[in-house]
Amino acid sequence: MSKKILFLAPYPHGQAPSQRFRFEQYFNLLKNHGFEIEFRAFLNPKTWKVLYAKSSIFSKIVGILGSFWRRFILLFSMHKYDYIFIHRETAMVGPPIFEWIIAKVLRKKYIYDFDDAIWLPNYSDSNASFHRLKAYWKVKNIIKWADKVSVGNDYLKQFALKFNQNVTVIPTTIDLENSHSIETIQTEQIINIGWTGTHTTMEYLDDLIPVIQKLEHLFNFNFIVISNEAPKYKLKSLQFIKWNKSSEIKDLASIHIGLMPLPNETWAQGKCGFKALQYMALNIPTVASPVGVNTSIIKDGENGFLCESQDEWFDKISLLLSNIEIRQEIGKKGKETIINNYSVAKIGTDYNNLFS
């Protein structure tokens, strides 16, 4: 008889990058190993759409209450599952009630997975009011009660080890067969410098805008921003592509040089380098800040570039803009890095071992 795994996560299936690339893309692999998969999100699609939108407070309250009710009902069927996998939190607001019931009352073991420094407050103006309902302190308890903990990098592991000794680093990975299966064509005449991310992290680009403006005087290129909201930068090279799941990889592959600036802050130390991994998987030479796991993924000058000062950003981007051979070589080495260290095919065995 096949064993059943229950995945509990905050967001609807296929919507959040952290879920898609931390565990959802492994569903087929687990099924092929004989597991039955069930997925239950805290938010249903309707509540997910209204939560951060400018809709009525009443709709949001009703949606959240419904989410709690569904979680409560689910507790009565926990006995059916051989494994319980919790990504980030079972409920997006409030204390770890459901984790406590699962571990202490129902006596069920669970695997806890996270890929950011989620014990630290981090929010934008658009969700400032919502964040007050968060209980950031609960992460320590959820780690403590877990049977196993899966994290995205060594920085997160060091934090988790303070509360649980059974911690495994499983990097965020790329599926080179079913998603990132195309490559950027570097021989096109107009070069696209690009960045992808949500409006909440777009501020990381602010310090690079003077660099882009300076480059505009010397080179002919497009500066592409792929996001859920349009940027407000005053750049003649700026082109906005609204993020769309169905065209995500095609849009990314239109970029010839990928940027990943990060502030050297505690929150950023916990990031898992996802932007860089996506760029590199598509043969896109990546220019990133030497923050957190980026220094493990990228070897400066070999499979990408690491930059701290604006002068370094200007010099490295200029080099890539002016030299197609370097773009191709760095892109090739970046792709090899993904194949050898950050692909679903490479990490699949480690992931499967979580459920043993």
C-alpha positions in Angstrom: 0.0 0.0 0.0 1.3 3.4 -1.0 2.1 6.0 1.7 0.3 9.3 1.9 2.0 12.7 2.3 0.0 15.8 3.3 1.5 19.1 2.2 0.4 22.1 4.2 1.3 25.6 2.9 0.1 29.2 3.0 -0.8 29.8 -0.7 -2.9 28.1 -3.4 -1.1 25.5 -5.6 1.1 27.0 -8.4 1.0 30.6 -7.2 3.9 31.2 -4.9 7.5 30.8 -6.1 8.7 29.5 -2.7 6.1 26.7 -2.9 6.5 25.9 -6.6 10.3 25.5 -6.4 10.6 24.2 -2.8 8.2 21.3 -3.1 5.5 21.4 -5.7 7.8 20.6 -8.5 8.7 17.3 -6.7 5.1 16.0 -6.7 5.6 13.9 -9.8 8.9 12.5 -8.5 7.3 11.5 -5.2 4.3 9.9 -7.0 6.8 7.9 -9.1 8.3 6.6 -5.9 4.9 5.3 -4.8 3.6 8.2 -2.6 0.1 9.6 -2.7 0.1 13.4 -2.5 -2.5 15.7 -1.0 -2.1 19.4 -0.9 -4.0 21.8 1.4 -3.4 25.6 1.2 -4.4 27.9 4.0 -5.8 30.5 1.5 -8.2 29.4 -1.2 -7.8 31.1 -4.6 -10.6 33.6 -3.9 -9.0 34.8 -0.6 -5.6 34.8 -2.2 -6.8 37.3 -4.8 -8.4 39.7 -2.3 -5.9 39.6 0.5 -3.5 42.1 -0.8 -5.9 43.9 -3.1 -7.8 47.1 -2.4 -11.0 45.2 -1.5 -13.2 45.4 1.5 -12.0 44.5 4.9 -15.1 42.4 5.3 -14.1 40.1 2.4 -10.7 39.6 3.8 -12.0 38.8 7.3 -14.5 36.3 5.9 -11.8 34.7 3.8 -9.3 34.3 6.7 -12.0 32.9 9.0 -12.9 30.4 6.3 -9.2 29.4 6.0 -9.1 28.8 9.8 -12.2 26.7 9.6 -10.8 24.5 6.8 -7.6 24.0 8.8 -9.7 23.0 11.9 -11.7 20.4 9.9 -8.6 19.0 8.4 -7.3 18.1 11.9 -9.9 15.3 12.1 -8.3 13.5 9.1 -4.7 13.7 10.1 -4.6 10.0 11.0 -4.8 9.2 7.3 -1.4 10.5 6.5 2.0 8.8 6.9 3.9 12.1 6.5 3.0 15.7 7.1 5.0 18.4 5.4 4.6 22.0 6.5 6.0 24.8 4.4 6.6 28.0 6.3 3.4 27.8 8.4 0.0 26.1 8.5 -1.8 29.5 9.1 -0.6 32.9 7.8 -1.6 34.8 11.0 -1.6 34.1 14.7 0.3 31.7 16.9 1.2 28.1 15.9 -2.0 26.6 17.0 -2.3 23.9 14.3 1.4 22.9 14.5 1.0 22.5 18.3 -2.1 20.3 17.9 -0.5 18.2 15.2 2.7 17.6 17.3 1.5 17.7 20.9 -2.1 16.5 20.8 -2.3 14.3 17.8 1.3 13.1 18.3 2.0 13.3 14.5 5.5 13.9 13.3 6.0 16.6 10.7 8.7 17.8 8.3 9.1 21.6 8.5 10.5 23.5 5.5 11.4 27.2 5.0 13.5 29.2 2.6 13.8 32.7 4.1 14.6 34.3 7.4 10.9 34.2 8.2 11.5 34.7 11.9 12.3 38.4 11.1 9.6 41.0 10.3 9.8 41.9 6.6 7.0 43.6 4.8 6.1 46.3 2.3 3.7 49.3 2.6 1.1 47.3 0.7 0.9 44.6 3.5 1.9 46.7 6.5 -1.5 46.3 8.2 -1.6 42.6 7.5 1.9 42.0 9.0 0.7 43.1 12.4 -1.3 39.9 12.6 1.8 37.8 12.0 3.5 36.0 14.9 7.1 35.9 13.8 8.2 34.3 17.1 6.3 31.1 16.2 9.0 29.9 13.7 11.2 28.9 16.6 8.4 26.7 18.1 7.5 25.1 14.8 11.2 24.2 14.3 11.4 22.8 17.9 8.3 20.6 17.5 9.3 19.2 14.0 10.6 15.7 13.5 12.8 16.9 10.6 13.6 20.4 9.3 14.4 21.2 5.6 16.0 24.6 4.8 17.3 26.3 1.7 20.9 27.3 2.8 23.5 27.1 5.5 22.5 30.4 7.1 19.0 29.1 7.7 20.4 25.8 8.9 22.5 27.6 11.6 19.4 29.3 12.9 17.3 26.0 12.9 20.0 24.1 14.7 19.4 26.3 17.8 16.1 24.5 18.2 16.3 21.2 16.4 19.3 19.0 15.6 17.7 17.1 12.6 18.2 19.8 10.0 18.9 19.1 6.3 19.9 21.7 3.7 18.0 21.2 0.4 18.7 24.1 -1.9 15.9 25.6 -3.9 16.2 23.8 -7.3 15.3 24.2 -10.9 13.4 21.7 -13.1 15.4 21.7 -16.3 13.1 19.3 -18.0 9.6 20.5 -17.4 10.0 24.3 -16.7 13.4 25.9 -17.5 13.9 23.9 -20.7 14.8 26.7 -23.1 17.8 28.9 -23.3 18.5 32.6 -24.0 19.8 33.4 -27.5 22.8 35.7 -27.0 23.2 36.5 -30.7 20.3 39.0 -30.9 21.3 42.6 -31.9 19.5 44.4 -29.0 20.7 43.2 -25.6 18.2 43.0 -22.8 19.4 43.6 -19.2 16.7 42.2 -16.9 15.4 41.8 -13.4 12.5 39.7 -12.1 10.7 39.9 -8.8 7.7 41.2 -6.9 6.9 44.9 -6.2 7.9 44.2 -2.5 11.5 43.6 -3.5 11.7 46.1 -6.4 13.3 48.6 -4.1 16.5 46.6 -4.3 16.9 48.0 -7.8 17.0 51.6 -6.5 20.8 51.8 -6.1 21.3 50.4 -9.6 19.2 53.0 -11.4 22.2 55.5 -11.6 24.3 52.7 -13.1 21.6 51.9 -15.7 21.3 55.6 -16.5 25.1 55.9 -17.0 25.1 52.8 -19.2 22.3 54.3 -21.4 24.8 57.0 -22.5 27.2 54.4 -23.9 25.2 51.4 -25.0 21.9 50.6 -26.8 19.9 48.1 -24.7 16.6 47.5 -23.1 16.2 47.3 -19.3 13.4 44.8 -18.7 11.6 44.5 -15.4 9.3 41.5 -15.0 7.0 42.0 -12.0 3.4 42.0 -10.8 3.5 45.8 -10.8 5.1 48.4 -13.1 8.2 50.2 -11.9 8.3 54.0 -11.7 11.8 54.6 -12.7 12.7 57.3 -15.2 14.7 55.4 -17.7 14.6 55.6 -21.5 15.6 51.9 -21.8 12.9 50.7 -19.4 10.4 48.0 -20.6 7.9 46.4 -18.3 6.6 42.9 -18.6 3.8 41.9 -16.2 4.6 38.6 -14.6 2.4 35.8 -16.0 2.9 32.2 -15.0 2.1 30.8 -18.5 4.8 33.0 -20.1 7.2 33.2 -17.2 10.0 31.2 -18.7 9.7 32.6 -22.2 9.8 36.1 -20.7 12.8 35.3 -18.6 14.6 33.8 -21.7 14.3 37.2 -23.4 16.9 38.5 -20.9 20.6 38.4 -21.9 22.0 39.7 -18.7 20.3 39.0 -15.3 20.6 41.3 -12.3 20.2 40.3 -8.6 21.0 43.2 -6.3 20.5 42.6 -2.6 21.2 44.7 0.5 23.6 43.3 3.0 21.0 42.8 5.7 20.0 40.0 8.0 16.9 39.2 6.0 18.8 39.0 2.7 21.3 36.6 4.3 18.5 34.1 4.4 17.6 34.3 0.7 18.2 31.2 -1.4 19.4 32.8 -4.6 16.3 32.0 -6.6 16.7 34.8 -9.2 20.3 33.8 -9.9 19.3 30.1 -10.2 16.6 31.0 -12.7 18.8 33.2 -14.8 21.7 30.6 -14.8 19.3 27.8 -15.8 18.5 29.7 -19.0 22.1 30.4 -19.9 21.8 34.0 -18.8 25.0 35.5 -17.3 24.2 36.7 -13.8 25.4 39.8 -12.0 24.6 39.7 -8.3 25.4 41.1 -4.9 27.8 39.1 -2.8 25.2 38.5 -0.1 24.2 35.2 1.5 24.1 32.1 -0.6 25.0 34.1 -3.7 28.6 33.7 -2.8 28.2 29.9 -2.8 26.3 29.8 -6.1 28.4 32.2 -8.0 32.2 32.1 -8.5 33.1 35.6 -9.6 34.3 35.8 -13.2 33.7 32.1 -13.8 29.9 31.3 -13.8 28.7 34.9 -13.0 29.8 38.1 -11.5 29.6 39.5 -7.9 29.5 43.3 -7.4 29.4 45.5 -4.3 30.0 49.1 -5.5 28.2 51.0 -8.3 31.5 51.1 -10.1 31.7 47.3 -10.0 28.2 47.0 -11.3 28.9 49.4 -14.1 32.2 47.6 -15.1 30.7 44.1 -15.1 27.6 45.0 -17.0 29.6 47.0 -19.5 31.8 44.0 -20.1 28.9 41.7 -20.8 27.1 44.3 -23.0 30.2 44.7 -25.2 31.4 41.1 -25.4 29.1 38.3 -26.7 31.8 35.6 -26.2 32.0 36.4 -22.5 28.2 36.4 -22.2 28.0 33.0 -23.9 30.8 31.5 -21.8 29.5 32.8 -18.5 26.0 31.7 -19.4 27.3 28.2 -20.3 29.2 27.9 -17.0 26.1 29.1 -15.1 24.0 26.4 -16.7 26.6 23.8 -15.8 26.4 24.9 -12.2 22.6 24.4 -12.1 22.9 20.9 -13.7 25.5 19.8 -11.3 24.3 21.4 -8.0 20.8 22.9 -8.2 18.6 20.8 -10.5 15.6 18.7 -9.6 17.4 15.7 -11.2 20.5 16.2 -9.0 18.7 16.9 -5.7 15.7 14.5 -6.2 17.3 11.7 -4.1 17.9 14.0 -1.2 14.4 15.2 -1.3 13.0 11.7 -1.5 15.0 10.8 1.6 13.0 13.3 3.7 10.2 10.8 3.5 12.0 7.8 4.8 
